[in-house]
Amino acid sequence: MAIVYGSAGFRIGLLSSIGQYLESQGVAKWSSWLATDTAITIDVLPATPDKAIALTLYPVSSSGTDVVMGLQLRIRGKPGNRTEDKTILDRAEDALDGLSGIDWAGVPIVLVELTSGAYLGQDANNRPEHTANYYITLTREGLNRKD
């Protein structure tokens, strides 16, 4: 059974599937983490651990059942370390960019493409932060969305 676009649970289901996928690829920890791990969370970077990825979804476009959702990864490294944040960024890109033909939370994923990214500087604890933005093209039915 497909989840209706815009229904409660669609975004959480998609974000959970992405978090689980990134964990399965060795990028970071979704389910639980230690202070030495790289955590994956939804929307907000946690105070700890230092290394973390926050996943955020946003709508980009839709035409019929063809939907594009934006995915932003906000990535943070350890204080004073200028390499670990880039390693996390590279691992995430290797896992996501060009991914196709899979299913996340009952939604067929056509293609995941890296679209942009930026260095954000350091947070108040001198931890470097980056963003990486992806477009996820997916097939999705809805009450007013038909092929």
N, C-alpha and C positions, 0 to 999 in steps of 0.2 A: 504494500500500500504506500503510495507516494504521500509525502507531507505537502500540504497546500502552501504555496508561497505566501508569506506574510502571516501564517498561522503561528501561534505560540509554539515554540520548540524548533522551528526551522533553523534559525541562526545558532541557537545553542547546540543543536544536533550537528550542524556543519562545523562549528568551532571545535566541538568535542572530537569529531572525526579527524580534523586537521591536527589537533593536539596529539591524539593517539598515533596518527600517521608519523608525525615528526619524531615522537618517541620511538616508534618502531624502526626509524631510520638512524637512530643514534644521535639525533640533533640535540635533544634536551629531554627533561622528565616532565610528563604530563600529570600522571596520577598522584605521585607524592615525591618529595625531594628532600635532600639533606642540604646543609649549609654549603657544601662543596659542589653541589650539582648546579646545572642550569635548569631553572624552572620555566614551565610554560603556564601562562595564566590567560584569563579573558579580560581584555580592555585595559587593565591597570597593572603596571609593574609592582610587584610586592616589595616591601622594605628589605626583606631578605628572601633568598640568598642574593648575593651581589649579581651573579650572572643570571639573566632572565630574559624571557621573550613574552611580550603581551600580544595577543591576537585580537584584532578588531575587524569586523566586517562592515561594509557599507555598500549600498546599491549604486550601480553605475548605469545600467540600461536594461531594457527588456523589449522584446518584440515577439509576440506570440509566446511560445514556450522557450524561446532562446533568451536566457538571462545572463547578464554579466554582473558578478558581485566583486567588489574590491576587497582585498585582504591586506591589511597592514600588519607587519611585524615590527614591533618596537623592541629593539634588542639592546641589552645593557651588559657591559663587561665589568671586570673587577677594577677597583680603584688603583690608579697609577699603572695599569697594565694596558698597553696600546696594541696588543696582539690578540688577546682572547676574544674580544668583541668581534673582530674581523673574522676569526675562525668560526664563531657561531654564525655570523652572516653568511660565510661561504658554505657551511654545512646546510643551512636552511635553503640557500639558493640551489645547491646540488640536489636536494631532495624534492624541491617544488617546481623549479623552472622547467617547463616542457612536459610536465606530467599530464597524462591523458588516459582516457579509457578506463577510469576507475569509478567507484561508487562510494560516496560519503553520505552517511545518514539516509540512505535510500534515494539519493539524488545522483543521477548520472553526471559525471564530470567530463566535459568535452576537452578542456585544455586549461592549464594553469600557466600564466606567462608573467615574468618579471617585467614591470613597467617603469619603475623609478625607485630611487632611494636617496638617502641623504645622511650625512653625519650631523648630529644634533648638538654636539658639544658634550660637556660633562654635567652630571646632576650635582646636587648640593654636597654629595659625598665623593666627588671627583671620580665618578664611574662614567666611562664613555658610553654614549648612546647613539644608535643609528635607527633609521627606518628602512624597511624594504617593502615596496608596494607591488602587489600582484593583482592581475585580473583573473578571475575564475569564471570561465564560460561553462554554463551548465544548462541542462534541460529540465524545465520545471513547468508543471501544470498549475493552474489556479482557477478560481471561480470565474474570472473574466479573461483568462489567458488560455487560448487554444491555438493549435496549429492551423 
